[in-house]
Amino acid sequence: MQKVSWYNQDWLKQTLNNAFHEFDRACDRWRNLYQDADNQLKTARENIDLHSKGKTTTQERSQAEALEKEAKRQKDLLVGQSQGNNKSQFDFYPYRYFASEGFLPGFNFPRLPIRAYIKAGDKGEFIARPRTIAIRELAPTNILYYEGNKYQVNKTRIPVKGIVYNKIAICHHCGYFHKGQEYERNICINCGQKFTQDEKGNPAKITQVLEMDNAIARKSLRITCDEEERLKYGYDLITHFQYAEDKQQKAKAIAEDETELLSLSYGETADILRINRGLTRTKEKGFKLDKTSGDWVSNDNYQPQGEVDTNINLMVKNTSNILIVEPLAFPERETESFIVTFQYALERAIQAQYKLENNELSSERIGKRNHILFWESAEGGAGVLSQILEDSASMAKIAQMALDICHFAEPKDSCTQACYQCLLSYSNQFDHPRLNRHLIRDFLIQLKTSAISIESGSKSRDARYQKLLAQTDPNSSLEREVLQEIYQRGIKLPDSVQELISEANCKPDFLYKKDKVAIFCDGSVHDSAEQQQRDRIKRQESIDLGYEVIELNYKDNWQDKLSLLASFLV
């Protein structure tokens, strides 16, 4: 436990203190689903009432009755009133649900899944998929097979506040993504390369990025041959990453002859972004969405109920420990095949060396395809990627394991370039033509003699500290002292200084937005009873909104109190 950054002696106390707010947050997804079903039920009943007044057609009444029945079914599923099944098997059985939302431990359930409601006759069921699978399987117009029938994903949930798009800037060179204020940059914060379009003409900056939400799939008897043909070739999926602030560590694998073989970059709790840019075999970019009904528009005969947005990219985001591996020495010929082969050899070798199951580690080529992203894909993470940088001999051991897996220790005559005992698998079938174990043999032999060399800390933290320091109140020495203490202890730096929390009409001295932590530095101006009363009211409103509030008073030993900060930060 001493090695992990998030743990200290007050972690358990703070976790229990925050349990109510975490429980409340975990209920949000269920609330949204229930509210959607309730709204559908009310709308359906209003339309049925209109028919009794002669204001709608018989066909419209029939449609309203079908929607009413569907809404009732959804509400029954959400409250566990369905009959004929063990209630503990439902997705919304409390233990299963709160485990999937991350409130309770539950490594057997996918965390924060995407759900789809499938209208199966008079029944209907919710199905859940892990986010990385849902971005493809529950994507617009995709065909699902359920109980012998075909269903097509044709609708998404529309939030109460309406559709909100994200702006994402992606570096096609290294695979890093930028959002928020970083979107305005023209140069990648990770590799320093200028943003340019990729080889297919896709831009670096995309504005219509919609975070994937719960979907609805309906039985379809008229899926055309053209639709089947387009779907057969799948979706255009891309993967990008972003390091958590101050949680990146760089290293190199250096051979005995001082040749630099690999550049390694480990990121703890990094963000992995998967974006679906639409079907691969179509002239149109992205997806079309009716912003009023939530219908995905897939043909020209659709009658829109509201404004239709085009060129929409779908995204899902996961948090995981990652390792970026970039080979620095590789053959001039057959470079792509070398990278592809090395990717799967390294993945298999890491799994074997650290005794991982296949689903505990995943990999993908990103950027210009010579960077390999490894991430811990199992719930909770296996914690092995950090061990690779901690052990100077780790890459040498992994290289030896890769040589064994690729039949170089014990030759296998029946394996010419790759086989299912070494590199081939169902999941990498599209890469089979490029896999050739002989291309990586010499490199692995050289890597077997390597040692891991950790690089010194990044300059970006220093620059960010200076930027935040310049934004502090010039009349408050306490603010500067607190920020300096955070910096010197190596704690994650705040996101902003003096930023307003509008819902609470409160402006903390330092704010961690994602972690929802607000720090207040109380100097002598806070000594009066009137000011203290105002402080209590505004800060309590922040607490009610789910923020952790840390109050540091100049009269107290605030340095000890600051030790709680690390336990709140992800």
Secondary structure, 3 states (H helix, E strand, C coil): CCCCCCCCCCHHHHHHHCHHHHHHHHCHHHHHHHHHHHHHHHHHHHHHHHHHCCCCCHHHHHHHHHHHHHHHHHHHHHHCCCCCCCHHHCCCCHHHHHHHCCCCCCCCCCCCCEEEEEECCCCCEEEEECHHHHHHHCCCCCEEEECCEEEEEEEECCCCCCCCCEEEEECCCCCEEEEHHHHHCCECCCCCCECCCCCCCCCCEEEEEEECCCEEEEECCCCCHHHHHHHHCCEEEEEEEECCCCCEEEEEEECCCCCEEEEEEEEEEEEEEEEEEEECCCCCCCEEEECCCCEEECCCCCCCCCCEEEEEEEEEEEEEEEEEEEECCCCCCCHHHHHHHHHHHHHHHHHHHCCCCHHHEEEEEECCCCEEEEEECCCCCCCCHHHHHHCCCHHHHHHHHHHHHCCCCCCCCCCCCCCCCCCCCCCCHHHHHHCCHHHHHHHHHHHCCCEEEECCCCCHHHHHHHHHHHHCCCCCHHHHHHHHHHHHCCCCCCCEECCCEHHHCECCCEEECCCCEEEEEECHHHCCHHHHHHHHHHHHHHHHCCCEEEEEECCCCHHHHHHHHHHHCC
